[in-house]
Amino acid sequence: MKTRAQIEITHDDIEGDVIDIINEAIYEARGIRVSLDAFLFNSKTRLLSHSLEVRDNCGSISSYCFHEHVKLSYRGLPITLHLPPVMSEGRQVDYYATDPQSLVDYARWANVVLPFNPLDEKSGLRFVSRHTTSVYSSDNHARFTDPKRIVSCVNDLMKHLNREALSQLVTNPMLARIESAIANQGYHCEFISDDVTISEVYYNESSTTNKFVSCMAGKSAAWFEIYDDLQSHDRLTMVRLVNGSGEFKGRALCWKGSNPDDLYLDRLYVPESNGVQLVDALDAFKKFCAENNIRKTTFSKTAESIGLEYKPISIEVPQRLNFYDYFPYADSMYRFCSDGKLRNHSNYPSGVYLVSELRCTDGTVEGNDDQDV
């Protein structure tokens, strides 16, 4: 048995998909709905754990149990015992430890071994008080089984709830759906094709359906004209993250140095789980960079995420700043300088100064003084 905090998970999108499939199978077979918090799935090991805080509550499934806390005194030294619930046929038994004898009985029924005998009058133990707390499956200290194979874990939960195990007629289709979901989850990266402009990529994204955070998704193509110019002059491209179903799930700008083979990846926009970028998505970018000789980045967090080397660089823009009516939020390369170059740093050469910063999400720029640069 482990606590929720001790169970290894992978922060992948697929975890939620797999648990949805399992819960759907349980509901169709047994007519009960189990809390999503009752399962933890690791997509790397393909192992599943279930919560021991789940219980049958008069025919409905609750995602919490009441734990008993008993305070004792041993020669003036306070001792607190944290006891799990007493369960019978999938339900929690309403029983409390109110004195030494009932504490012994409670421990026996809850399958707990006490470190001492409360009934030993010579021990010096004295019963002080008791209280209960609700422990939810979502709590970090909630009890979970050790990880095991999916069907074994699901049927172990059915046994815990005093329900009939799922038959192979149910579990085989369930496993097939899970395997399909995992296969479709697999990520890979690719450069956008030559006939796709960067502005089209941003414009065709939906801020409500993509599973990564981007303030530029769905904005007007006109806002990204500066990117298209850089792309047409072979100074910029884009890497896209694709899942097994061919759906686009993330992206990153990729700047090109004076040597076309000198590539610099920018900020990574990938799916997240609880604020953590998905491991599988980051691994796909790592693999792609290794295969395409991308060893550098213009964004420090990308360096930390996938092990690239951060580099300060400058990229010349084909047009003067006042040529453009709108501007994007330009990730790391947001400093537009008086020599007509974008930079990801402020260590400007002598005589070069900052003109504007491409850091707005409304198509404007910061510090634009309409200079003819």
Secondary structure, DSSP 8 states (H G I E B T S, - for coil): -EEGGGS-----HHHHHHHHHHHHHHHHHHS----GGGEEEETTTTEEEEBSS-EEETTEEESEEEEEEEEEEETTEEEEEEE---EETTEE------SHHHHHHHHHHTT---SS-TT-GGG-EEEEEEEEEEEETTSTT-EE---B-HHHHHHHHHHHTT-----HHHHHHHHHHHHHHHHHH--EEEE--TTS-HHHHHHH--TTT-SS--TTTT--GGGGHHHHHHHHTTSEEEEEEE-TTS-EEEEEEEEE-SSTT-EEE---B--EETTEE-HHHHHHHHHHHHHTT--EESSHHHHHHH--EE---EEE-SS-GGG-S-----TT--EEETTSEEESSS---TT--EEEE---SSS--BT------
